Amino acid sequence: MIFRRRPRVTGVVSASSENGNTHLSLAFLRTALNALPMGVIVVDDNGKEWWRNRAAHNQADAQTDGESIEKVLQQMGQSALRGRSDAQQVTVDGAPPRTLEVKALPMINGGAIIVMEDITEQFLTDKVRTDFVANISHELKTPVGALSVLAETIAAESEEEGGNPDLVPLARRMVLESHRVSHIIDDLLELASIEFRGSERYVVMGIVSLVNEAVARAQPRADRNGVNIKTEFVDSDISLRGDDRQLVSAISNLVENAVKYSEKGDTVIVRVTSDPENATIEVIDEGIGISAEHLDRVFERFYRVDQARSRDTGGTGLGLAIVRHVLNNHGGEVNVRSTEGEGSTFTLTIPKFLG
Ligand code: ADP
C-alpha cells in the first residue's frame, strides 16, 4: 500500500520533531483515530475521560448483562491508572449479542488508554472449533475406555497359565497407547471447558493450600523420577479469587513439566512472592531447558520441542495451552525464562484478592 503524502493540516495544537520535517497536529491525530474501527478512549491521570473516538462514542449506549458498558470501562480505566493493564472480553447485549475485547493500558506519562475491538466473528469461529473438538472428544472417550479395558483383559489372560505369552507385550503396548489417547482426550476436554466457560466457580482461596495441592499432584511422578520438590512461601498471607480447580490445574501442569524435564537428583522450587497488587508463583527447575527459538511457541496447543521425549514422558502438548488459558481467565499472565541445558523458570502472575 502506498501512503499519500499527508495533507497539510492547520491544527489547533501541533508538535514538531527536532529536524522540523514532521508536524503532528492534534486535529490530524483525532481524524486518524476517528477512522479506526476500534474504540479508543483516553483518560487523564485524575481518571477523567479526556477524549474518545467515533467508534467509542458509538458504543456508549451498549449494555452488558443489563448494565451500561461504561461501568466496566470505568473500572478497567481505574485499574490501568493504578498501573495495572487489564484485558477482558465483554458480551454486549443484543440480538445477536456481540463480543468486544476491551484492553485498558497505563500510559507512561500518567493517564490511561482504553481500546475496544469487536471480535464477534473471531469469537464465533473459535467457539465452533472448540465445540467441535469437545463433542468429538466426548464421543471418543467411551470407545477408548472400552479398548483400554479389553487390552488389559487380553494382557492379563495371556499372562495366565495356558495363555499366549507372545501376546503380552502387544497387549501391554495397547494398554499404554489407549491410556495416552485417554489422556489427550481429557486434556482436550479440559482446554475446551476452560476456553469457553471462563471462570465459573469463583471462590476466595488461600495461596498456600492451592500450591500445596498442585505440588501433591506432581509428587508421585517426582518420587518415581527421583526429583525433589521444594516449596518456598516468601509471602504466605495471600488470597486469590477465581476457579480453584483451574488454578490448581495450571500450577500442577507447570510443576509436572518441571519434574518431567528434570534429571534424577534435581530439585524443583516452587516459590511464592507478592507485591501490593499481584501474587507471583515461580516454578524453577534445573532441567533440560528450552532454546530461544522454541520459547515463544511452547504455549501453542500440541507444540513440543522434542516430540519423542514428550511422548515418552506421557506428554500431550496441551499442558501449557491450558496454563495460558487459565491465567487469561483470571486476569493474570504466564511467562517463561529458560537456558538450554541449565533449566527453566515459569512465572505465574495473578491479581491478589484484596478483600
Ligand atoms: P507436554 O505435555 O509435551 O509436556 P506442554 O504443553 O506442557 O506439553 O509443554 C510443551 C512443550 O514445552 C513440551 O513438550 C516441552 O518440550 C516444553 N517444556 C515445557 N515445560 C518444560 C520445562 N520445564 N523444561 C523443558 N521443556 C519444557
Residues whose N, C-alpha, C, O or C-beta is under 5 A from the ligand:
A	BS01	ADP	N257 A258 Y261 G287 G289 I290 V298 Y303 R304 V305 D306 S310 G315 T316 G317 L318 G319 L320 A321 S344
